[in-house]
Amino acid sequence: MSAPFLTSSLSRRRWLGASAGLLGLGLAGTGITAGAATPVSGKIRLAGWSKPISEITNILAEPDKGFFKAQGVDLTYLPGAGGGDAIRNILSGQGDVAFTDPGSFFMALDKGEKLVAIYDIYPQNVFNVVSLRSSGIRSPADLKGKTIGVYSLASGTRQNLLVMLHQAGLKESDVRIVVTGLLNFAPLMQGQVDATAATDTGLAVGLRKGMGMGEVHVMPVRDYLNMSSDMFVVRRQTLEQQPALLQAFLRGYRDSAAWMIANPEEAATLATKRAIDGTQRDINLDVIGLRNASAQPSLRVQGKAAPLGSFDLVALQKGADAYHALGLVQQPIQVADVVDSRWLPGA
C-alpha cells in the first residue's frame, strides 16, 4: 500500500469505520439489554502501552463521558512504553488490566505467567514498516543489513517487524534494530535509519506533519499476518477474584469504543483537551478514524459482524505459531487455552 493511497483513504476509512461501527454499536447494545448486569463497584487500574495519546481518546474521555463510572468502575489509566511494559505492570501488582499486544502476551505466557486475554481491542493488524522510496526497499527481503527504528524494544513495532522478517526468511540478527521512540519518522527522514516500524496512526501523523506523500514506501504487516494488534489481558488470579468487576470494565470499554466509532468528530474535539498529542484536531480525526476501523471484528456471526471485542482464534493461533517459529517463544501456545470470551459484553 503506497503512502498516497493511505493518505487519500483516511477520510474513506473514517466513514467506513463510523458506518460499520453503527452495526457494532447495535450489536453491542444487545448485550446491554440481554440481561440485567449485576451491580458492581470497584477500581480498575488500566496499564497501557502508551502515554495518553489521541488514539485512546475513548479511554481518556472518561472524566467527560463517564462510560466506566456508569458501570460502577473507578478507572485509572497507567501510561507505559510498549506492550511489555503493560504486562509488567499487572504482574507487579501496579495494574489490574493490561492494554497490550499479542506478542508481549505470548512471551509472558512462555515464561510461565498465568495470564488470560479477555477482549480483542484491535482485531486488525495496524503495524507497518516504512522506508524512503529512494532507499530501494520494496519488500521484507530488502531489509537485510538495514537499520530499522522501533518505538521501544518492548513494543509491538519490534515484534511485528520480526514477524515480517520471518516471512522473508530473515532473523533479528540480519538487521540492526534501534529505539527511536514514538516520533520515529524524523530519524527516517534524516537518514538515521533505513526504515522504521510504526502503527498506521503513527504513519498518518507523520504524513500530516509534512512527510512527503510520494517519499515513502509502506509495507503493511497485515499483508503477511493479519493478527490482532492489541487486547486486554489479566492475571488468572484477578479474573478468578473479580469476574464481575472485570465484566463491568469491559462493558464500560465497549460503550466507550462504540461512542468513538459513532462520534469521531466529537472525539477529535475532546482529544484536543485530553490527549498529549491532540493539539491538531484534523490529525486527531485521522487517528481516531483509523482506530475505529481497526476495532472492527473480522469475524462474522450469522452473516453479521461479531460484537466488539470478539477474538479471531484462527488468526491469533497463526500469530502464536509464528512467534514459536521465530524463536520468540520456546513452547507452542494453544490460544484457545489462554483466551476467555465468556466476559465479552453480549457474549
N, C-alpha and C positions, 0 to 999 in steps of 0.2 A: 504494500500500500504506500503510495507516494505521499509526501508531505502536502502538496497542493490538494490532493484528494481528501486528506484528513481535515484540512482547514475548511474546505468548501462543504464538507459533510457535517461539520459541527452543528449547524443550525438544523439540518435534517435530523440528526441524531437526537437533538433536544426535543423536536416534535415527535419523533418516533418513540423516544423514551417516555414522554409525557402521555402519549396516546396509549402505548402498551401498558404504561403504569396504571391507567384508569382501570384496565382489566384486572391488574394485580390488586389494585385498591378494592375493587369489588369483591374479589376472591378473599382478600384479607378481611374485609368486612364480614363475610360469612362466618369467620372464626370468632368474631365478637358476639354474634347473636346465636351461635350454635348451642351455647350453654353458658350458664352464669359462671363467671370466674370466681374462684374463692378469694375473698378479700385478703390482701396481704399488706404488710408494711415493713419496710426494711431498707437498708443501704446497700447499694451496689457500687463497687469501685471498678470502673472500666479501664483496663490497662490498654492503652492504644499503641500503635506502631509509629505514630507521628505526633507532632505538635498540633495544636488546634487550628487546622487548616480548612480551607473552604470546601473541600470535597466531603467533609464530615459535618456540613452545616446542619443536617438533621439532628445530630447529637448536640452540637453547640447551641441549637435553638431551644434547648430545654428551659432556660430561665424565661424565655418569651412564650413558648408554646405549652410547656408542661406535659408532654406526652408520657413521660415516665412517672411523673407525680400523679397523673390521673390513674395509674395502675398501682399506686402505693409504694413506688420506688423512689428513694432519695439517691439520685445519680451523681457520682463524682467521676470526672474524666482525668486519667493519669497519662500525661504525654510520654512518648517513648521515641526511640531511634531504631526502628526496624521491628519486624515481627518477632524476632528472637528476644528483644527487649520486653515485649508484651508478655511472652511466655515466662520469662524470668521473674517478672513482677507478680504473676499469680503463684508461681512456685515458691517465692519468698514470702508470700502472705500479704504483700503490699496491695495486691489487686484481687478481685473475685472472678472477673471475666476478661479473657484476652481477646483483643481485636488483632488477629494475627493471620499470617499466610500459611497455606498448607505445608510448605517446606519446613518452616520452623516447627510446626506441629509434628510432622513426620520425624524430624531429628530429635525432638524431645521424647517422643514415644520410643525411638530407637535406644535412648539412654535409660529406658525403664520407667519413665514418668507415667503416672496413671492419669491420663487426660482423655477428654471426650469432646468432640465437636457437636454443637447443638443448633447451629444456624449458619446457612451459607449466605454471607453478606453480598459478595460479588461473584455470582456463578460464572461470569465471563472473564477470560484472561485479559488483563489490561496492560500487560507489560510489552515493551518494545526494546529493540536495540537500534540505536540511531547513529548514523555516520554522515560525514560530509560527502556529497556526491563526488567531489574532487579526489577523495581517498581511493576510489575504485572498489570499495567494499560493497558487494551486492548480495552476498549470501553468507551464511554462517561459516562456511569453509574459508572465506576470505579473512576471517578474524584471527587466523593462526598467526602468532607472533606479534599481535597488536596489543596496545594498551587500551583498556576499557574501563570507564568510570562506572561506579555504582553508588547508590545512596549511602549504604553502610555495609559492612561485611555480614551483618545480621539481618539484612533486608531481603525482601522478595526480588529486588532487582538483581542481586547476585545469584540467587537460586534459579531464577528463571533464565538468566544468562547461561548458567551451567546446563540447563535443560536444552537450550538451543544449541549450545556447543556439542552436546552429546549427540544430537541428531545429525551433526556433521562429522561424527567420529573424533571429536576433539575433547581434550581434558582441560581442567583448570590450569594445569601446568603448561599448556600450549599457548596461553595468553598471559598478559600481565594485568591484574585487576587492582585498581586503585580507588580509594574512597574519595568522592568529590562532593558528597552532601546532596541535599535536595535540589539545589540550584546548579545542576551539573551540566547545563548546556553552555555556560560561559567557558569552562575548560575545553569543551569540544570546539567551539568557535575560535578559541585562541590557540588551538593546536596542541594543547597539553595532553589530550587523549585522542586516540584514533576513532573511538566510538564510545557511546555512553548508553547504559541501560536505564530505562526510565518507564514510568507509567504513562498512559495515554494523556492523563491530565497534566503531567509534567511537560510533555511534548506540546500540548495546547498552550500552556503558559509561555513556553519558550518561543513559540511562533508568534503569539500575541505581543511579546516584548521585543520583537524586531529580528528574530532569527529568520533569514530569508527562506521563503517557502520553497524555492527551487534549489536551495543549497544542500538539502539533506535527503538521505535515503533511509526509509523506515522498514524494519523487519519485525512484524508483529509476532510475538511468541505463540499466539493462538493459532497461527498457521502451522505450527509444529505440534502444539499440545494445548488444547483449549480447556485447561483445568481452572477451577475456582481460584480467584485471586486472594480473597480474604474470608475468614469465617470467625465465629465466636467459639472459643474453646474454654473449657473449665476443667478444674480438677474433679476427678470422680467423687472425691470426698465432699466437695462443695455441692455437687449435684445431688448426692445422697442426703445431705443435711438440709439443703434449702431448695428443693424442687419447685415449690410454689412461688418463691421469690424469683427464681430464675425464669420461670414461665411468665411471670408478670413483667420482668425485664424485657423478655422477647416480645411481648405484646406492645410494650412501650416503644421498643425499637422499630417493630413492624409499622406501627402507626406513624412514627417519625419519618420512616423511609417512604411510606405511601404519601404522606404530606408533601415531601420534597419532589416526588415524582409528579404529583398533580399540580404543584405550585412552584415551578422553578423560578419564576420571576420574583415572587415573594422571598424565596430562599436566597436568591442572589443579592437582594437588597439587605436582608438580615445578615448575610455573611460580611458585609462591609463593617458591621458593628462587632461581630463575634469572632471572625477568623483573622489570624495574624497576617495572612497573605491576601486578605479580602478587600484591599483598598480600591481595586478597579472592578466595578460591577459587571462590565462586559466580560471580563475574564472569569469572574465568579459564575456567570451564566453558562459559559462554555464548559467549565469544570463540572458544574452541577449536572448539566445535560449529559456529559459523558458518564458520570457516576450513576445517574438514573438508568442509563442504557445498560451498564454493566450489572446493575442489580436485578435485571430481568432473568428469571429462571430459564434455563434451556430445556427443561423437562416440560412435557405436556401431559395433562391428565384428562382423559375422555375428550380429547380434541381441544382442550383449553390450556392456557398457561398455568403451570403449577403455582401454588401460593408463594409469596415472597419468602425467602429463606430456605426453600427446598433444595436438597442435595441431589446432584447427579452422581450417583455412586460409581457408575461405569467410568466416567471421565476422571473421577477422583482416584479410582483404582489404577488407571493408566498412569496418573501422576505419581502415585506411590511406587509403582513398578519402575518408572523412570528414575526415581531417586535411588532405588535399590541398585539399578543397573549402573548408575553413575558412581556408586560407592558412597553417596551422601548418607545413606543408612545401611547398616550392616545386615539387618534382619528384614525379611519380607514383611510387609504390613498388609493386613486384611482390613480394608477401610470399613467394611460392614460391622466390624467388631469395635470400632472406635468412633462411630457416628451414631448419635441417638436423636432421631427425628420426632420422638414422642412429644417433645415440648414445643414444637412449632405451633404458632397460633393457627388454629383452624385444622390442625392435623388430627 
